[in-house]
Amino acid sequence: MTREGALAIMIAVAVGLLAALVWAWWRRTRRDAAFQAPVGEIPGEAHAVAEFAALYVATTRHGDPLERLAIAGLGFRSRSDVTVTDAGVALDLTGQPRVFLAADRIADVGQSTVAIDRVVEPDGLVRLAWRLDDGTVVDSYLRPQDASARALADAVAGILPPTQTGTDA
């Protein structure tokens, strides 16, 4: 086989792999098209409890940290500002509209070690379980940058009834 033939085969394989990735993501976005992130502003009467710089890691099916959901605005990793208010939690992902999770949408908050593309030290991620409009519970994972995961989890837990908090190590 000539060098040109080998190069042509390698290019064909690379193009085939890229096509497979695009096809898989397209199927995932179609599968998850019914899921909508609650886009909106923080209510005017809400008071900020804490603010955190974080890395938004992923949103997954509840209890399944390896099954990424392709929810519009929450499909990709991003830097994020997290604002915890007495009315809920606001996620400001770079280049996306603000996602506001009202306190009554939040099902649970805890800490975790593993999410779809991130493995960190024990309890280094914050797992925020929340309800979509149809009642489906999903988990969003955040990695605080300038504070501990415990501080962010505690701030969110402070706005929830005591029975709604937990740890998932």
Wavefront OBJ file of the C-alpha trace (Angstrom):
o trace
v 0.000 0.000 0.000
v 1.291 3.464 -0.811
v 1.510 6.348 1.627
v -1.258 8.117 -0.243
v -3.508 5.076 0.051
v -2.857 4.804 3.792
v -3.523 8.531 4.205
v -6.800 8.223 2.288
v -7.894 5.334 4.534
v -7.028 7.319 7.703
v -8.958 10.350 6.445
v -11.964 8.157 5.584
v -11.899 6.606 9.068
v -11.676 10.054 10.714
v -14.569 11.391 8.641
v -16.593 8.273 9.463
v -15.990 8.722 13.197
v -16.935 12.396 13.059
v -20.102 11.554 11.151
v -20.997 8.944 13.783
v -20.507 11.500 16.587
v -22.668 14.082 14.827
v -25.371 11.484 14.173
v -25.321 10.332 17.825
v -25.618 13.906 19.150
v -28.435 14.635 16.692
v -30.333 11.563 17.948
v -29.748 12.596 21.571
v -31.078 16.116 20.951
v -34.182 14.669 19.263
v -34.689 12.253 22.170
v -34.457 15.080 24.721
v -36.293 17.763 22.711
v -39.305 17.642 25.048
v -37.172 18.658 28.043
v -36.994 22.410 28.637
v -34.793 24.268 31.103
v -36.721 26.835 33.170
v -35.320 29.998 31.598
v -36.148 33.175 33.496
v -35.012 35.934 35.765
v -34.676 35.954 39.534
v -37.908 37.287 41.064
v -37.612 40.949 42.078
v -38.486 40.253 45.720
v -35.828 37.530 46.107
v -32.781 38.173 48.290
v -29.376 36.770 47.360
v -28.008 34.297 49.901
v -24.691 33.488 48.186
v -22.929 33.691 44.830
v -20.398 31.217 43.433
v -18.221 30.948 40.347
v -18.548 27.388 39.103
v -18.017 25.038 36.220
v -21.303 23.622 35.001
v -20.536 19.975 34.228
v -23.717 18.339 32.941
v -27.373 17.560 33.472
v -28.195 13.867 33.627
v -31.091 11.568 34.353
v -31.760 11.469 38.094
v -29.597 8.833 39.744
v -27.732 8.091 36.504
v -24.660 10.375 36.409
v -23.401 8.839 33.159
v -26.496 9.570 31.023
v -26.158 13.156 29.755
v -29.320 14.941 28.680
v -29.222 17.340 25.723
v -31.495 19.989 27.228
v -31.322 23.266 25.296
v -28.997 25.616 27.191
v -27.709 22.825 29.443
v -26.197 20.431 26.906
v -22.538 21.426 27.168
v -19.974 22.153 29.874
v -19.562 25.825 30.625
v -18.343 28.356 33.112
v -21.220 29.520 35.255
v -22.172 31.978 37.935
v -24.480 30.415 40.514
v -26.679 32.731 42.553
v -28.517 31.182 45.493
v -31.508 33.265 46.587
v -34.252 32.664 49.097
v -36.544 31.990 46.095
v -34.305 29.510 44.270
v -31.061 29.059 42.334
v -30.016 30.952 39.192
v -27.492 29.449 36.768
v -25.807 31.919 34.409
v -23.957 29.770 31.889
v -21.660 31.553 29.467
v -23.533 32.424 26.275
v -26.875 31.002 27.461
v -30.023 32.584 28.904
v -30.330 32.498 32.690
v -31.831 29.306 34.107
v -33.790 29.915 37.299
v -34.692 26.919 39.452
v -37.394 28.001 41.882
v -37.006 26.476 45.348
v -40.126 24.350 44.849
v -38.523 22.754 41.742
v -35.438 21.636 43.669
v -35.887 18.062 44.860
v -32.514 17.544 46.558
v -28.985 18.852 46.838
v -25.913 16.866 47.757
v -22.342 16.202 46.843
v -20.953 13.722 44.367
v -17.664 12.501 42.965
v -18.606 11.421 39.432
v -20.591 12.937 36.555
v -20.562 12.107 32.853
v -17.170 13.568 31.964
v -15.762 14.555 35.309
v -14.266 12.573 38.179
v -13.013 14.644 41.094
v -11.918 14.216 44.677
v -14.564 12.724 46.978
v -17.583 15.045 47.214
v -16.009 17.630 44.884
v -19.155 18.156 42.801
v -22.514 19.584 43.803
v -25.458 17.501 42.590
v -28.577 19.622 42.256
v -31.670 17.468 41.658
v -34.580 19.439 40.203
v -37.910 18.875 38.455
v -38.659 19.632 34.823
v -42.087 21.026 33.916
v -43.467 17.496 33.427
v -42.264 16.408 36.889
v -39.240 14.425 35.650
v -36.351 14.783 38.100
v -32.900 15.456 36.640
v -29.499 16.075 38.241
v -27.285 19.034 37.356
v -23.655 18.877 38.430
v -21.604 21.940 39.383
v -17.940 22.268 40.312
v -17.359 25.413 42.409
v -14.165 27.261 41.456
v -13.426 29.571 44.399
v -15.313 27.819 47.186
v -15.864 24.293 48.400
v -18.602 22.078 47.067
v -19.841 21.799 50.657
v -20.324 25.605 50.840
v -22.456 25.642 47.681
v -24.461 22.579 48.741
v -25.065 24.106 52.180
v -26.191 27.410 50.655
v -28.756 25.608 48.485
v -29.793 23.333 51.350
v -30.457 26.442 53.433
v -33.361 27.449 51.170
v -34.969 23.981 51.179
v -37.041 22.239 53.830
v -34.759 20.026 56.000
v -36.129 16.777 54.520
v -34.995 17.716 50.985
v -31.228 17.543 51.493
v -28.858 14.614 51.154
v -25.396 13.456 50.165
v -24.527 11.191 47.253
v -20.863 10.333 47.535
l 1 2 3 4 5 6 7 8 9 10 11 12 13 14 15 16 17 18 19 20 21 22 23 24 25 26 27 28 29 30 31 32 33 34 35 36 37 38 39 40 41 42 43 44 45 46 47 48 49 50 51 52 53 54 55 56 57 58 59 60 61 62 63 64 65 66 67 68 69 70 71 72 73 74 75 76 77 78 79 80 81 82 83 84 85 86 87 88 89 90 91 92 93 94 95 96 97 98 99 100 101 102 103 104 105 106 107 108 109 110 111 112 113 114 115 116 117 118 119 120 121 122 123 124 125 126 127 128 129 130 131 132 133 134 135 136 137 138 139 140 141 142 143 144 145 146 147 148 149 150 151 152 153 154 155 156 157 158 159 160 161 162 163 164 165 166 167 168 169
